[in-house]
């Protein structure tokens, strides 16, 4: 509820949603070939988007959660930026079918916190497509 799909103009992005009816709160679904640099590189890229320093491998393990839904293994992360108007990223990386699927909720920290239950419920609905007949 409260999410609406919007026009997508980014080549690797599968879908884009505005979340909670607020400007600046976005859910993106992207598929990258292969491992897209791996989970640590992706998390560090997102941390960089929030002007945070990168994590090392041992910090990465403590900063991520592993969740299994519908036969898919998800690496989930919650990253909070700093400053007067902090931004926040909730992300999930799912390797499947030779690609890495990335689901990301981004926006102002308070609004992302409000949408976190909906994002978590959304992740639980993700499942592989049925094999072609």
Buried (B, 14 or more C-beta within 10 A) or exposed (E): EEBEEEEBEEEEEEEBBBBBEBEEBBBBBBBBEEBBEBBBEBBBEBBEBBEBEEBEEEEBEEBBEEBEBEEBEBBBBBBBBEEEEBBBBBBBBBBBEEBBBBBBBBBBBEBBBBBBEBBBEBBEEBEEEEEEE
